[in-house]
Amino acid sequence: MGGIVFGHGRECVFSGDIIHHPIQLKYPQLSCMGCEDQALSARTRTSLLDGIAETDTMLMAGHFLAPHATHIETEGEGFRMRCSEC
């Protein structure tokens, strides 16, 4: 997964409209009304999260309240934030 590298070598991925709400971390299969193709949006979201989970790449989710940058961990069949460096 390629992202943007900031100072100190920290890589980040901006999720844009791929993720709208933190609940979509736990349940990436949930899509919002604005997703024209809900099945494709769920696959895209899951692929993004799979690609950065358990890595040093930070997710920068513009639609989330603080923290706006977080590491991602797997949790069951979904994901969660790991905010130790937020």
N, C-alpha and C positions, 0 to 999 in steps of 0.2 A: 504494500500500500504506500503510495507516494504522497507526501504531504508537503507543507511549507515548513522550511527550517528557519527558526528564529535564532537570535543570539544564544550563546551557550549550547548550541547544537540541539535545541529542543524542537522536535518535529510535531506539527499540529495538523489536524484535518478539520476543515470547516464543513459542517454538515449541511448548511443551507436549509432547504426545505425537505431534506431527507428525514429529519427528525423534528417533530413539532412540540413534543411534550415528554418529560422524563418517564412517564408511564410506558412509553414506547421502548425504553431500554428493557424493562422487565417483560414486556409483551411486544416484541418487534413486529408481530403479525397484525397489530392494530394500525389501521390507517385512518386519516381524517377525511372529512367531507370534501376537502379540496384536492384529494388525490384522484386524478382521472382514472388511473388503472391501479386499483387497490392491491391486486395480487403482485403486480410489478413493483409497486412502492414497498411492499413488505419484503420482497426478495432483495431489493436494493438496500434497504435499511439493514437487514440481517447480514448481507454481504459486507457492508461498511463496518458494522460492529464486529463481525467475525475477524475482519482484517486488522483491527487495531486492538482487540481484546488481549489482555495479558502482555502488552508491549509497552514501550516507553512513549509511544505516540499519544498525544493528547487530543481528545475530541473537543472542538470548540463549537458548541451548539448555540447559535444565535437566538433561538426561540426560548431558551431556558433562562430562568432567573439565576442569580448567582448560586453556585459557581458557574462561570461561563466556559471554563476550561477544566477538563477532568480526564483522568485515565479511566479506562473501561476494563471491567473484569467480567468473566462469565459467571453466571449464577443460575444453576439448573438449566432450563432450556432458553433462558434469557440472559440479560446482562445487568450490570449495576455500575454506579460511579465509584471510583476509588479516589477519594479527594485528599490524600495525605499531603499533596503539594499544592493544593488550591490556594 
